[in-house]
Amino acid sequence: MSAECREPGPGGNSGASGSGACPPRSTSAPWRLPRWRAGAAAAVLCYVNLLNYMNWFIVAGMLLDIQNFFQIRDSNAGLLQTVFICCLMLSAPVFGYLGDRHSRKATLSIGILLWSGAGLASSFISPQYSWLFFLSRGVVGIGSASYSTIAPTVLGDLFVRDQRTRVLATFYIFIPVGSGLGYVLGSAVLQLTGNWRWGFRVMPCLEAVALILLIALVPDPPRGAAEKQEEAVGTPRSSWCEDVSWSFVWSTLGVTAIAFVTGALGFWAPKFLFEARVVHGLQPPCLQDPCNSQDSLIFGLLTVVTGIIGVVLGAEASRRYKKVNPRAEPLICACSLLTAAPCLYLALVLAPVTLLASYVFLALGELLLSCNWAVVADILLSVVLPRCRGTAEALQITVGHVLGDAGSPYVTGLISGTLRAGRPDSYLQSFLSLQQSFLCCAFVIALGGGCFLLTALRLERDQALARQPGTGTPDSKDTERRALLSGTGVAAENP
């Protein structure tokens, strides 16, 4: 990461080619794409993002049945998500490196093949080989890393300014929507077939369609194509470490806090709600599969609705507010997280008292968390040079998962299991143990809000540095002038 990016020397030979070096940029004419093609590519990438996040949380929608089938305790069940996230975060830098230097379209296709094949294979594992099920989740994580790392950079090279904000908002809507539909699909297929395995057999059919659409409709634009400005030949490039800004660092820590909370909630919330219903006498305990639980379905629908509303609200608030305040994006993230913290706390402590109030505050917390998805992506794209965006996405994903959702499901389950071990064996004590292990999430999300306040202090300076001549990113006035001349904010032309 400290290797320098040098311009090619005489004869075209580069001065350095270390693993941290950024790829050379072309000095060819500006790349253009018809408006309809850019829109079609964005639609396909959104569809694949939907399937990507359905794969993330389909296990949580069937967790009780999977635990009964493989005889997995709470203290080990969290490892399913931890293995998935660890493999994702370890492979993300590799895909980020490949995405900055080789065909992004080919890398995305390979990722889809990996996660769909591993998901299908996991449905044929027998109960005595539970370790193979854990391994298959790891392979799914590797495939997901390619998409999570590279897809936003493709959109960043197809759209600029307000169009980029709107497209990224649409793209990131499918994080909560896909997550929620993962719960819904798992729960619905389980109820229809009585067998959790069919949840993993339906997904590859949808993913085959996604792969065909990706190959047919998604282009591989040159890095920085949307900015329509080439780097000046002979301008020395800085090292990657010098290109990393404090805005990127603080916003990455904020994203990490979000990842920690969403990882814990996403994996354990359906079971938490199920046990709350048992404690209130609204649901009999689950002693054998299939478990007749509506909580995965309810939580999934809640995640879909609050996700759509939250992403749209966050993106629109950012688009409007940054016209009067250039620091709008991190301030919106900070306010939403600092408000989400007490909502999540109240949702947890009120669950034994009134289930309705718990659902209301949980919905508010999820809505406020969802306000950040598109906004944080726009922050990254505005403070990172186009030639290094893939690597920056990979670094943010890696740090977010290492300190966030890689460990939060396992830590939550471990704390719950430890608390439960010293208590009487009852559903009430099981519920209280899980509830108390969740409480740290409220404090972590408040810390994330503080990180975004620190991001706001540095944002304008870092954006100005990213727009300096020779970086490949024009300033806002030049971008606006070029957009007006071309008649569109897309790196495209009318056919």
Buried (B, 14 or more C-beta within 10 A) or exposed (E): EEBBBBBEEEEEEEEEEEEBBBBBBEEEEBBBBEBEBBBBBBBBBBBBBBBBBBBBBBBBBBBBBBBBBBEBEBBBBBBBBBBBBBBBBBBBBBBBBBBBBEEBBEBBBBBBBBBBBBBBBBBEBEEEEBEBBBBBBBBBBBBBBBBBBBBBBBBBBBBBBEBBBBBBBBBBBBBBBBBBBBBBBBBBBBBEBEBBBBBBBBBBEBBEEBBEBBBEBBBBBBBBBBBBBBBEEEEEBBBBEEBBBBBBBBBBBBBBBBBBBBBBBBBBBBBBBBBBBBBBEEBEEBEEBBBEBBBBBBBBBBBBBBBBBBBBBBBBBBBEBBEEEEBBBBBBBBBBBBBBBBBBBBBBBBBBEEBEBBBBBBBBBBBBBBBBBBBBBBBBBBBBBBBBBBBBBBBBBBBBBBBBBBBBBBBBBBBBBEBBEEEEEEBEBBBBBBBBBBEBBBEBBBBBBBBBBBBBEBBEEBBEBBBEEBBBBBBEEBBBEBBEEBEBBBBBBEE
